[in-house]
Amino acid sequence: MRQRGVGLTAAGFVIAMVLTAVLVRVDPASELPGLSQAAPREIPVAVVGPDPDAATMRDALNGPSEHAVAARVSPSEKAAEASLRDRAVSAVVVMGDGADHELWVASGGGTAEAKKVEKVVSRTLAVSGQTVRVVDRIPVAERDPHGVGPFRLGTAWAILGVAFAALLGLVFGARSASASLVVVRFAGLAAGAVVAGLGGAFLSEVVVRRVDAPFLGLAGLGALVVLGVGSMTLALIAWFGRLGLALAIVGLVVGIPGAIGAWPLTPIPVVWPTLLAWLPPGAATWAVRGLAYFDGVDVERVLLMMMLWTMIGLTATSVAATAVEPRRALRDLHPSLRAHPVGATIGAFVLTGILVVTPALPAFTATDLDPPVTVTCQTTRTPTNVKELNERIETVSDVDGFVGGDVGASTFLADGRGLFVFGDTIRRTDYSSRTMVRNSMLIFDKTCAGLVQRRDRDAVIPDRADGVGYWPMSVAAVDLGRDLVGVMAQRVEQTGDDLFGFRNLGPAVAIFQVEPGRAPVLQRVVDLGEDDPDTSRPVWGAAATVVGDSVYLYGTSRTSDGGFGWAVSVAKTRLVDVTDQSKWRYWDGERWQRDAKQAAQLIGQDGGVSQTFSVFREGKRWYALSKRADFVGTDLVVWTAPGPTGPFTPAPPVAKIPSTASALRYMPLAHPQLFPEKGTMVVSVSRNTKDGDVQADPSLYRPEFLRITLP
């Protein structure tokens, strides 16, 4: 009878090996729908590049409400590459000098994950007109373009472990009569494990050639996986009978999606996909990939895991053998379990933690995403007209981190919220180490207003590494499902400590993406042109108007002998090309052409506009609004035109906004979407003081609003 049992077991082993050979050999690319999808977790990505470009890219990747990746900044390319090879990250974004960047991936760690990262990074960069070139730093084997070899081999070994243990249990009974017979049973399992390890390595290395790993190391791994899984299956059968075998099979079935990244696990909280990925198929796949592509990195976790499984399985099976007579079929629970169900349940949970959770712990995703940004919403009574708005501005003290600022261009988002961008912004003295930043952003709705804050509490458009900052000039939002907000700014270099101790180096554009109800996340900042303080060169974006898929960018310029105002020219481009000046066209008085130097003046410098002003359209008429002659002027003037290229004709002044010896009133801006009334426009006027303390009296450094009648 025993000889018959040995024969049946041997035959079963042969059949299992043949099935495993088929499993390793067949290309499953068209058979497993989950194989082309990334793992159900936040994929770790490193970003490397100059500051603040790398931090901006990190924030853009971490900004969406649904995080496909978890990005962090790496100090250098060398450190980032080391993280990639150590399996600490799955990809590296290398920021280039312009709009072209590199993405390093490791398809050897999983082709589906590499493709997912490529898709996310490409989509994020495309928002702001950037591209990425993908470089596979750790590619899969040439004969395994889908990267399925490790998955197939690891899963096959896990299946063999369960199959061998099931055969032993079915032929010889669920439990052995003595501990010595348990040793015999485990000796048979070990022999089968060695054959399975050698056979799997031979198939993968020599016959199929899908895995390029050290032969003996691969064979040893396979033997240990089969032995560990088989040992635990024997223990489950010894204590739970048929239910134990079912539990082992369930562990296999549930573990396969964890190994290949099938989507059904995605809705589960992050700990569970990670845990399930460390059931036998996932753990074995991880180890095979480590041997094949990562010089054995992290393989020791799987080896220790399987050694632990083997020891616990042997011990548990031996204890079961001494407690009850053996049975031929897989029928009943062990008597000890029926006698002590509560203790058995607690022990099962503890055993699960030891067997699976402990080796899986280093793989759990830590979701402490840097920054991106937040909005601290302060409940407030929403003004309904200009008078209430001015009263609110005079008395406001509850917007965290915002004491006062100038310029204050505005737009409205698709979700109904309003957005203001300010230039130099004063904070409370107790707010942070920096009591003034070059720019800030406020968001408000019907119930609250709040400051858009980066985690470092710096400017919402960060200063360049050399200290050059950005003053917003105009802002516009475009609804593409998620708002894209473009902020045209001027680059500012500090030259002194007095009120006018700065110089303008040229324009820039900042692109933000805003999901409904969430904070704007900066995607990119692009300096337009070389740094040049020459004021005769137009600062494009001093005013901007979006019409359809095009944007008109008005530039202001002046010469030392041309008067106190600023002259106006206009450029035109598609929204998607706003960061690429090579695609801009400039109005030369008769047509749109490529040469910026040929741009005509729509409004002359003498009696011209402020350096930052507004252009907007109402019906078929176009309007330019500004303080004539900039700081020295007194008149708020509206110019009218039949189209965006003029001719712009000044109307009589619509209001007086003079400055005094100590109080400055400057740069009025139009707000078409704020308290709209036909034939009128709400206008903000920036304020500052030459000799007062704006920190002590913030109302001296906040805009005032008025309503004018359009000519």
Secondary structure as GFF3:
##gff-version 3
##sequence-region A 1 711
A	DSSP	alpha_helix	2	25	.	.	.	ID=ss1
A	DSSP	three_ten_helix	33	36	.	.	.	ID=ss2
A	DSSP	beta_strand	43	48	.	.	.	ID=ss3
A	DSSP	alpha_helix	53	62	.	.	.	ID=ss4
A	DSSP	beta_strand	69	73	.	.	.	ID=ss5
A	DSSP	alpha_helix	77	85	.	.	.	ID=ss6
A	DSSP	beta_strand	91	94	.	.	.	ID=ss7
A	DSSP	beta_strand	100	105	.	.	.	ID=ss8
A	DSSP	three_ten_helix	107	109	.	.	.	ID=ss9
A	DSSP	alpha_helix	111	126	.	.	.	ID=ss10
A	DSSP	beta_strand	131	136	.	.	.	ID=ss11
A	DSSP	alpha_helix	149	172	.	.	.	ID=ss12
A	DSSP	alpha_helix	179	202	.	.	.	ID=ss13
A	DSSP	pi_helix	203	207	.	.	.	ID=ss14
A	DSSP	alpha_helix	215	240	.	.	.	ID=ss15
A	DSSP	alpha_helix	242	260	.	.	.	ID=ss16
A	DSSP	three_ten_helix	263	265	.	.	.	ID=ss17
A	DSSP	alpha_helix	271	277	.	.	.	ID=ss18
A	DSSP	alpha_helix	280	293	.	.	.	ID=ss19
A	DSSP	alpha_helix	299	323	.	.	.	ID=ss20
A	DSSP	alpha_helix	335	339	.	.	.	ID=ss21
A	DSSP	alpha_helix	341	352	.	.	.	ID=ss22
A	DSSP	pi_helix	353	357	.	.	.	ID=ss23
A	DSSP	alpha_helix	358	360	.	.	.	ID=ss24
A	DSSP	three_ten_helix	361	363	.	.	.	ID=ss25
A	DSSP	beta_strand	373	379	.	.	.	ID=ss26
A	DSSP	alpha_helix	386	395	.	.	.	ID=ss27
A	DSSP	beta_strand	404	405	.	.	.	ID=ss28
A	DSSP	beta_strand	409	412	.	.	.	ID=ss29
A	DSSP	beta_strand	418	422	.	.	.	ID=ss30
A	DSSP	beta_strand	425	426	.	.	.	ID=ss31
A	DSSP	beta_strand	436	437	.	.	.	ID=ss32
A	DSSP	beta_strand	440	444	.	.	.	ID=ss33
A	DSSP	beta_strand	448	454	.	.	.	ID=ss34
A	DSSP	beta_strand	469	479	.	.	.	ID=ss35
A	DSSP	beta_strand	483	494	.	.	.	ID=ss36
A	DSSP	beta_strand	502	514	.	.	.	ID=ss37
A	DSSP	beta_strand	521	527	.	.	.	ID=ss38
A	DSSP	beta_strand	539	547	.	.	.	ID=ss39
A	DSSP	beta_strand	550	557	.	.	.	ID=ss40
A	DSSP	beta_strand	567	574	.	.	.	ID=ss41
A	DSSP	three_ten_helix	575	577	.	.	.	ID=ss42
A	DSSP	three_ten_helix	581	583	.	.	.	ID=ss43
A	DSSP	beta_strand	585	587	.	.	.	ID=ss44
A	DSSP	beta_strand	592	593	.	.	.	ID=ss45
A	DSSP	three_ten_helix	596	598	.	.	.	ID=ss46
A	DSSP	beta_strand	614	618	.	.	.	ID=ss47
A	DSSP	beta_strand	621	627	.	.	.	ID=ss48
A	DSSP	three_ten_helix	630	632	.	.	.	ID=ss49
A	DSSP	beta_strand	635	641	.	.	.	ID=ss50
A	DSSP	beta_strand	649	650	.	.	.	ID=ss51
A	DSSP	beta_strand	655	656	.	.	.	ID=ss52
A	DSSP	beta_strand	663	670	.	.	.	ID=ss53
A	DSSP	beta_strand	680	689	.	.	.	ID=ss54
A	DSSP	three_ten_helix	698	701	.	.	.	ID=ss55
A	DSSP	beta_strand	704	709	.	.	.	ID=ss56
###
